[in-house]
Amino acid sequence: MARTAYRWAQWGDLNAFFGLMLDNVTNLVILSGLLVGGFGYPVDKVYTLMIPGTALGVLIGDLIYTWLAFKLARESGNSDVTAMPLGLDTPSTIGITIAVLGPVYVETKDATLTWQVGMATLMLIGVIKLVLSFFGDWVRRRVPQAGLLGSLAGIGIALLAFFPLMKVFSAPVVGLVSLGIILYALVAGRRLPFGIPGAFLAVAAGCLIFYLTGAFHLFGARLVVPKLAINAAFPVPTLGFLAGLGKALGFLPIAFPFALLTIVGGINVTESARVAGDRYQTRDILLTEAIATMVAALFGGVAQSTPYIGHPAYKAMGGRAAYTLATGLFVGLGGALGIISFVVEAIPEAAITPILMFVGIEIVSQAFVETPSRHAPAVAFATIPVVAYLVLINLDGVMGKLGPAVKFPETLVSEQLILRAAANGFILTAMLWGALLADLLDGKLRRASLYGFICALFSLFGVIHSVSPAGDVYLPWNVGTALPWQIALGYGAMAVFFSAVSREGRSR
């Protein structure tokens, strides 16, 4: 019996394309907005140095996923295979921007060095992902979900909700209309007339309001239309990341958790695709995201690619393989030709950041729904370090704007140091805290004790709770404060307590 030909392109791919493409553009808008608006990084360097290589990683990953869809269709005889969606990872794009790129630029005021440290950090993430692609499932089975998903929930609350909310209220008419459409179509799952993609309508409506209010000078707005110009910045391979590698090694406590989370996420989304009928090989999916990330780093990129949650949704839209091919070409070639920079400039942040709020809501919801209900306190506990980092960012920003000429009270300087220790290494801290409390809730006191000792060791060298302004690692006797020793001693005493009570054979 002859096999049915693979229907790799159909009308449903158009809806899927808009959803996947806008997700990627949103991340590029946020990357640019946070670096330029939040840290004063030169905007031309974002477009010429960072975006081309970052976009190339998306192109490579989506091309491989498109090819894997054809391969699966041929081997399975299934004519309606949907390609796995790939794009820029939202939590780590924001996390690397505010925890690595921004602080390095504030410290050095060197745009090129900041870019090189970003490349090096991304290369470290890619290498870690390459290794973890063979062991990620083992890690997933042994680290409680409260640790893995709880850290993401913190990012969802603090970084994917707070920062977009600020952008929404910077232009509230635009932002709230877009947010309303997102809540209706994506969060509530209501169908829009004619099957219009919710993300597309939200951005289109926001842009229309933004430019109309500017054209008629409503609410003091002024119309500024960016010029569409081809400003080619083709990504070329560079070993410039080696110059930033030494400094990037200090950010391993940030790079490792982000790599681990995307690997675990890749395992989960591959399983989701299998349930939907497309049985991809997990290792193929994970190796692809690792390769795409390393290619991006080699060509100047600073944000990692990952398979997106939502394969069943893209399949339900009618997407097959054309949507990943189109997304890869649009983002990759657009980044090389400078078109992406025009799109980033043309779309107001208030119109596109509600999409990030949707992602944040989904992440937080998933953390509580997918985690056993008895572990809900552990998920909540894991969000605290991320909130601490959010407060630290704002405090550092206020003190930085006041300038070095301002003499701050000693109590405020001391509070800033304590807050920095609580916040730095927030992703890894959140994972360890969530796992520790989940094991306590399950009565696994010896494992909880082990996590306590790990926290003690890591905090001593700044892997977590770094007192360094840049959040990097150090030797504890070189930092000029006894705080790392005190934190390590506190964790050690906690671990000893858990170990001692475990001998009594009692659990809560």
C-alpha positions as CSV (number, residue, x, y, z in Angstrom):
1,M,0.0,0.0,0.0
2,A,1.4,3.4,-1.1
3,R,2.2,5.9,1.7
4,T,0.4,9.2,1.7
5,A,2.6,12.1,0.7
6,Y,3.7,14.3,3.5
7,R,1.6,17.5,3.6
8,W,4.5,19.7,4.8
9,A,2.8,23.0,4.1
10,Q,-0.8,24.1,4.5
11,W,-2.8,27.1,5.6
12,G,-2.5,26.2,9.3
13,D,1.3,26.9,8.9
14,L,0.4,30.7,8.6
15,N,-1.1,30.8,12.0
16,A,1.7,28.8,13.5
17,F,4.3,31.0,11.8
18,F,2.9,34.2,13.3
19,G,2.9,32.7,16.7
20,L,6.4,31.3,16.6
21,M,7.9,34.3,14.8
22,L,6.4,36.8,17.2
23,D,7.7,34.8,20.1
24,N,11.2,35.2,18.7
25,V,10.8,38.9,17.9
26,T,9.5,39.5,21.4
27,N,12.7,38.1,22.9
28,L,14.8,40.3,20.6
29,V,12.7,43.4,21.5
30,I,13.3,42.6,25.2
31,L,17.0,41.9,24.7
32,S,17.4,45.3,23.0
33,G,15.1,47.2,25.4
34,L,16.7,45.9,28.6
35,L,20.3,46.4,27.4
36,V,19.7,49.9,25.8
37,G,17.0,51.3,28.1
38,G,18.1,49.6,31.3
39,F,21.9,49.6,31.1
40,G,22.7,52.3,28.5
41,Y,24.3,49.8,26.1
42,P,24.8,51.2,22.6
43,V,21.9,50.3,20.4
44,D,24.0,49.9,17.2
45,K,26.1,47.3,18.9
46,V,23.0,45.3,19.8
47,Y,21.9,45.2,16.1
48,T,25.4,44.7,14.5
49,L,27.1,42.5,17.0
50,M,24.5,40.5,19.0
51,I,21.4,40.0,16.9
52,P,22.9,38.5,13.7
53,G,24.5,35.6,15.5
54,T,21.6,35.1,17.8
55,A,19.2,35.0,14.8
56,L,21.5,32.6,13.0
57,G,21.1,30.1,15.9
58,V,17.4,30.2,15.4
59,L,17.8,29.6,11.7
60,I,20.0,26.6,12.2
61,G,17.8,25.1,14.8
62,D,14.6,25.5,12.9
63,L,16.1,24.2,9.7
64,I,17.2,21.0,11.5
65,Y,13.8,20.6,13.2
66,T,12.2,21.1,9.7
67,W,14.4,18.3,8.4
68,L,13.6,16.1,11.3
69,A,9.9,16.5,10.6
70,F,10.4,15.3,7.0
71,K,12.5,12.4,8.3
72,L,9.8,11.4,10.8
73,A,7.1,11.6,8.2
74,R,9.1,9.4,5.8
75,E,9.9,6.8,8.5
76,S,6.5,6.7,10.1
77,G,4.4,7.1,7.0
78,N,2.4,9.8,8.8
79,S,1.3,12.6,6.5
80,D,0.5,15.2,9.2
81,V,3.7,15.4,11.2
82,T,4.2,18.8,12.9
83,A,7.8,20.1,13.2
84,M,9.0,20.8,16.7
85,P,9.0,24.6,17.3
86,L,12.3,26.2,18.2
87,G,13.2,29.7,19.2
88,L,14.9,32.0,21.7
89,D,14.5,30.9,25.2
90,T,12.6,33.7,27.1
91,P,13.7,33.1,30.7
92,S,17.4,32.8,29.9
93,T,17.3,35.7,27.4
94,I,16.1,38.0,30.1
95,G,18.2,36.3,32.8
96,I,21.5,36.6,30.8
97,T,20.7,40.2,29.9
98,I,20.1,41.4,33.4
99,A,22.5,39.1,35.3
100,V,25.4,39.0,32.9
101,L,25.4,41.5,30.0
102,G,24.0,44.4,31.9
103,P,26.3,44.2,35.0
104,V,29.4,43.6,32.9
105,Y,28.6,46.7,30.8
106,V,27.9,48.8,33.9
107,E,31.1,47.7,35.5
108,T,33.4,48.1,32.4
109,K,31.6,50.5,30.1
110,D,33.2,48.4,27.3
111,A,30.6,47.4,24.7
112,T,32.9,44.9,22.9
113,L,34.0,43.2,26.1
114,T,30.4,42.9,27.2
115,W,29.5,41.2,23.9
116,Q,32.5,38.9,24.2
117,V,31.5,37.8,27.7
118,G,27.9,37.3,26.4
119,M,29.3,35.1,23.6
120,A,31.5,33.1,26.0
121,T,28.6,32.6,28.4
122,L,26.4,31.3,25.6
123,M,29.2,29.0,24.4
124,L,29.4,27.6,28.0
125,I,25.7,27.1,28.0
126,G,25.9,25.3,24.6
127,V,28.7,23.0,25.8
128,I,26.8,22.2,29.0
129,K,23.7,21.4,27.0
130,L,25.7,19.2,24.7
131,V,26.9,17.1,27.7
132,L,23.5,17.2,29.5
133,S,21.7,16.0,26.3
134,F,23.1,12.6,27.3
135,F,22.3,12.9,31.0
136,G,19.4,15.3,31.2
137,D,16.8,12.6,31.7
138,W,18.8,11.2,34.6
139,V,18.9,14.7,36.3
140,R,15.2,15.1,35.7
141,R,14.5,11.9,37.6
142,R,16.6,12.8,40.6
143,V,15.9,16.5,41.1
144,P,12.4,17.1,42.4
145,Q,10.2,19.1,40.1
146,A,9.7,21.7,42.7
147,G,13.4,22.6,42.3
148,L,13.3,22.6,38.5
149,L,9.9,24.3,37.9
150,G,10.0,26.4,41.1
151,S,13.0,28.4,39.8
152,L,11.2,29.0,36.5
153,A,8.1,30.1,38.4
154,G,10.2,32.7,40.1
155,I,11.4,33.9,36.7
156,G,7.8,34.0,35.5
157,I,6.7,36.2,38.4
158,A,9.6,38.5,38.8
159,L,11.1,38.8,35.3
160,L,8.4,37.8,32.8
161,A,5.6,39.6,34.7
162,F,7.2,42.6,36.4
163,F,9.3,44.0,33.6
164,P,6.6,43.6,30.9
165,L,4.1,45.2,33.2
166,M,6.3,48.3,33.5
167,K,6.4,48.4,29.7
168,V,2.6,48.0,29.5
169,F,2.1,51.0,31.7
170,S,4.6,53.1,29.9
171,A,2.0,53.3,27.1
172,P,-1.2,52.0,28.9
173,V,-3.7,52.5,26.1
174,V,-1.5,50.4,23.8
175,G,-0.4,48.0,26.4
176,L,-3.7,47.2,28.1
177,V,-5.5,46.6,24.7
178,S,-2.8,44.2,23.7
179,L,-2.9,42.6,27.1
180,G,-6.6,42.2,26.9
181,I,-6.4,40.3,23.6
182,I,-3.6,38.1,25.0
183,L,-5.7,37.3,28.1
184,Y,-8.7,36.5,25.9
185,A,-7.1,34.5,23.1
186,L,-4.0,32.8,24.7
187,V,-4.6,32.6,28.5
188,A,-8.4,31.9,28.3
189,G,-8.0,30.0,25.0
190,R,-11.0,31.7,23.3
191,R,-11.2,31.6,19.5
192,L,-10.9,34.9,17.7
193,P,-13.1,35.7,14.6
194,F,-11.8,34.0,11.4
195,G,-9.2,32.1,13.4
196,I,-6.9,35.1,13.7
197,P,-3.8,34.3,15.8
198,G,-4.1,36.0,19.1
199,A,-0.4,37.0,19.3
200,F,-0.7,38.6,15.8
201,L,-3.9,40.5,16.6
202,A,-2.5,41.8,19.9
203,V,0.6,43.2,18.3
204,A,-1.3,44.5,15.3
205,A,-3.9,46.3,17.4
206,G,-1.2,47.7,19.7
207,C,0.8,49.0,16.8
208,L,-2.3,50.6,15.2
209,I,-3.2,52.4,18.4
210,F,0.4,53.5,19.0
211,Y,0.8,55.0,15.5
212,L,-2.7,56.6,15.5
213,T,-2.1,58.3,18.9
214,G,1.3,59.5,17.6
215,A,-0.2,60.8,14.3
216,F,-2.8,62.8,16.1
217,H,-0.6,63.8,19.1
218,L,-3.0,62.2,21.6
219,F,-1.8,62.0,25.2
220,G,1.4,63.9,24.2
221,A,2.6,61.2,21.9
222,R,4.7,62.0,18.9
223,L,4.8,59.9,15.7
224,V,8.2,58.5,15.0
225,V,8.4,56.0,12.2
226,P,11.6,54.0,11.8
227,K,13.0,53.9,8.3
228,L,13.1,50.5,6.6
229,A,16.7,50.1,5.4
230,I,18.9,47.2,4.6
231,N,21.8,47.4,7.0
232,A,23.5,44.2,6.3
233,A,25.4,42.7,9.3
234,F,26.1,39.2,8.2
235,P,27.1,36.9,11.0
236,V,30.7,35.7,10.6
237,P,32.5,33.1,12.8
238,T,34.7,34.7,15.5
239,L,36.9,33.5,18.3
240,G,36.2,36.8,20.2
241,F,34.4,34.8,22.8
242,L,37.8,33.6,24.1
243,A,38.6,37.1,25.2
244,G,35.5,37.0,27.4
245,L,35.9,33.4,28.6
246,G,37.8,34.2,31.8
247,K,35.1,36.6,33.0
248,A,32.3,34.3,31.7
249,L,33.5,31.4,33.9
250,G,32.5,33.5,36.9
251,F,28.9,33.3,35.6
252,L,28.7,29.5,35.5
253,P,26.2,29.6,38.4
254,I,23.9,31.4,36.0
255,A,24.8,29.5,32.8
256,F,24.5,26.0,34.3
257,P,20.9,26.2,35.6
258,F,19.7,27.9,32.4
259,A,21.3,25.1,30.3
260,L,19.8,22.4,32.6
261,L,16.3,23.9,32.5
262,T,16.2,24.0,28.7
263,I,17.4,20.4,28.5
264,V,14.8,19.3,31.0
265,G,12.2,21.4,29.1
266,G,13.3,19.7,25.9
267,I,12.7,16.3,27.4
268,N,9.3,17.4,28.5
269,V,8.2,19.0,25.2
270,T,9.4,15.9,23.3
271,E,7.2,13.8,25.4
272,S,4.4,16.2,24.8
273,A,4.9,15.8,21.0
274,R,4.8,12.0,21.4
275,V,1.5,12.2,23.1
276,A,0.2,14.4,20.2
277,G,1.3,11.7,17.8
278,D,4.8,12.8,16.6
279,R,7.4,10.4,18.1
280,Y,10.7,12.3,17.9
281,Q,13.9,11.0,19.3
282,T,14.6,12.9,22.5
283,R,18.3,13.0,21.9
284,D,17.8,14.4,18.4
285,I,15.8,17.3,19.8
286,L,18.3,18.0,22.6
287,L,21.4,17.8,20.4
288,T,19.8,20.2,18.0
289,E,19.2,22.9,20.6
290,A,22.8,22.4,21.9
291,I,24.3,22.7,18.3
292,A,22.1,25.8,17.5
293,T,23.2,27.5,20.7
294,M,26.9,26.8,20.1
295,V,26.6,28.0,16.5
296,A,25.0,31.2,17.7
297,A,27.8,31.8,20.2
298,L,30.5,31.1,17.5
299,F,28.9,33.8,15.3
300,G,28.4,36.4,18.0
301,G,25.1,35.5,19.5
302,V,24.2,36.0,23.2
303,A,20.9,34.2,23.6
304,Q,20.2,30.5,23.5
305,S,17.7,28.6,21.4
306,T,15.4,25.9,22.7
307,P,12.4,23.8,21.7
308,Y,9.3,25.6,22.7
309,I,6.5,24.4,24.8
310,G,3.3,24.0,22.8
311,H,4.0,21.5,20.0
312,P,0.4,20.2,20.4
313,A,-1.0,23.8,20.1
314,Y,1.0,24.3,16.8
315,K,-0.3,21.0,15.6
316,A,-3.9,22.0,16.5
317,M,-3.4,25.2,14.5
318,G,-2.6,23.0,11.4
319,G,1.1,23.7,11.4
320,R,3.3,21.1,9.7
321,A,6.9,21.9,8.6
322,A,6.5,25.1,6.7
323,Y,6.0,27.3,9.8
324,T,9.4,26.3,11.3
325,L,11.1,26.8,7.9
326,A,9.5,30.2,7.5
327,T,10.3,31.3,11.0
328,G,14.0,30.2,10.7
329,L,14.4,32.1,7.4
330,F,12.6,35.2,8.6
331,V,14.5,35.5,11.8
332,G,17.9,34.3,10.4
333,L,17.9,36.3,7.2
334,G,16.2,39.3,8.9
335,G,18.9,39.4,11.5
336,A,21.6,39.3,8.8
337,L,20.0,42.0,6.6
338,G,19.1,44.3,9.4
339,I,15.3,43.8,8.9
340,I,14.9,42.5,12.4
341,S,16.3,45.7,13.7
342,F,13.6,47.6,11.8
343,V,10.9,45.3,13.2
344,V,12.3,45.7,16.7
345,E,12.2,49.5,16.3
346,A,8.8,49.5,14.7
347,I,6.9,47.4,17.2
348,P,6.3,49.4,20.5
349,E,7.3,47.4,23.6
350,A,3.9,48.0,25.2
351,A,2.3,46.1,22.3
352,I,4.6,43.1,22.4
353,T,5.5,42.6,26.0
354,P,2.1,41.2,27.0
355,I,3.2,38.1,25.1
356,L,5.9,37.7,27.7
357,M,3.3,38.1,30.5
358,F,1.4,35.2,28.9
359,V,4.6,33.2,29.0
360,G,5.2,34.1,32.6
361,I,1.6,33.1,33.6
362,E,2.0,29.8,31.8
363,I,5.3,29.1,33.5
364,V,4.0,29.9,37.0
365,S,0.8,27.8,36.4
366,Q,2.8,24.9,35.1
367,A,5.0,24.9,38.2
368,F,2.1,24.5,40.5
369,V,-0.1,22.2,38.3
370,E,2.7,19.8,37.2
371,T,4.3,19.6,40.6
372,P,2.7,17.3,43.2
373,S,0.3,19.3,45.3
374,R,2.2,18.5,48.5
375,H,5.2,20.3,47.1
376,A,3.4,23.6,46.6
377,P,5.3,25.2,49.5
378,A,8.6,24.1,47.9
379,V,7.6,25.8,44.6
380,A,6.7,29.0,46.5
381,F,10.0,28.8,48.5
382,A,12.0,28.5,45.2
383,T,10.6,31.8,43.9
384,I,12.0,33.9,46.7
385,P,15.7,34.2,45.5
386,V,14.4,35.5,42.1
387,V,12.3,38.1,43.8
388,A,15.3,39.1,45.8
389,Y,17.2,39.6,42.5
390,L,14.5,41.8,41.2
391,V,14.7,44.0,44.2
392,L,18.5,44.1,43.9
393,I,18.3,45.2,40.3
394,N,16.0,48.1,41.2
395,L,18.1,49.2,44.2
396,D,21.3,49.1,42.2
397,G,19.6,51.1,39.4
398,V,18.5,53.8,41.8
399,M,21.9,54.0,43.5
400,G,23.7,54.0,40.2
401,K,21.6,56.9,38.8
402,L,22.3,59.0,41.9
403,G,26.0,58.6,41.0
404,P,29.3,58.1,42.9
405,A,29.2,61.6,44.3
406,V,26.3,60.7,46.6
407,K,27.4,59.5,50.1
408,F,25.1,56.7,51.1
409,P,24.5,55.8,54.7
410,E,26.4,52.8,56.0
411,T,23.2,51.0,56.8
412,L,22.1,51.3,53.2
413,V,25.4,50.0,51.9
414,S,25.2,47.1,54.4
415,E,21.6,46.3,53.3
416,Q,22.7,46.3,49.7
417,L,25.5,43.8,50.4
418,I,23.0,41.5,52.2
419,L,20.5,41.8,49.4
420,R,23.2,41.0,46.9
421,A,24.2,37.9,48.8
422,A,20.6,36.8,48.9
423,A,20.0,37.4,45.2
424,N,23.1,36.5,43.3
425,G,23.1,33.0,41.8
426,F,19.3,33.2,42.1
427,I,18.5,30.4,39.5
428,L,20.7,27.8,41.1
429,T,19.7,28.9,44.6
430,A,16.0,28.5,43.7
431,M,16.6,25.0,42.3
432,L,18.5,23.9,45.4
433,W,15.9,25.5,47.8
434,G,13.0,23.9,46.0
435,A,14.6,20.5,45.9
436,L,15.6,20.8,49.6
437,L,12.1,21.7,50.8
438,A,10.5,19.1,48.5
439,D,12.7,16.4,50.1
440,L,11.8,17.6,53.6
441,L,8.1,17.5,52.7
442,D,8.6,13.9,51.6
443,G,10.5,13.0,54.7
444,K,13.8,12.4,52.8
445,L,15.9,14.1,55.4
446,R,19.3,12.7,54.4
447,R,18.8,14.1,50.8
448,A,17.7,17.4,52.2
449,S,20.8,17.4,54.4
450,L,22.9,16.8,51.2
451,Y,21.3,19.8,49.5
452,G,22.1,21.8,52.6
453,F,25.8,20.9,52.4
454,I,25.9,21.7,48.7
455,C,24.4,25.1,49.5
456,A,27.1,25.6,52.1
457,L,29.9,24.7,49.7
458,F,28.5,26.7,46.8
459,S,27.9,29.8,49.0
460,L,31.5,29.8,50.3
461,F,32.9,30.3,46.8
462,G,30.1,32.6,45.4
463,V,28.5,30.0,43.2
464,I,25.4,31.0,45.0
465,H,25.0,34.1,47.3
466,S,28.0,35.8,45.7
467,V,28.8,39.1,47.5
468,S,30.6,40.3,44.3
469,P,28.8,43.2,42.5
470,A,29.1,41.2,39.3
471,G,27.8,38.0,40.9
472,D,30.8,36.0,40.0
473,V,32.8,33.3,41.9
474,Y,35.8,33.9,44.1
475,L,38.0,32.6,46.9
476,P,36.3,33.5,50.2
477,W,39.4,34.9,51.8
478,N,39.8,37.5,49.0
479,V,36.4,39.3,49.2
480,G,37.0,41.5,52.3
481,T,33.9,40.4,54.2
482,A,33.1,37.4,56.5
483,L,29.6,37.1,55.0
484,P,30.4,34.1,52.8
485,W,31.8,32.2,55.8
486,Q,28.7,33.1,57.8
487,I,26.3,31.9,55.1
488,A,28.2,28.7,54.6
489,L,28.3,28.0,58.4
490,G,24.5,28.6,58.5
491,Y,23.8,26.2,55.7
492,G,26.2,23.7,57.3
493,A,24.4,23.9,60.6
494,M,21.1,23.4,58.8
495,A,22.4,20.3,57.1
496,V,23.7,18.9,60.3
497,F,20.3,19.4,61.9
498,F,18.5,17.6,59.1
499,S,21.1,14.8,59.3
500,A,20.7,14.5,63.1
501,V,16.9,14.4,63.1
502,S,16.9,11.8,60.3
503,R,18.5,9.3,62.6
504,E,15.4,9.5,64.8
505,G,13.4,8.0,61.9
506,R,10.8,10.7,62.1
507,S,9.4,12.9,59.4
508,R,6.8,15.6,59.4
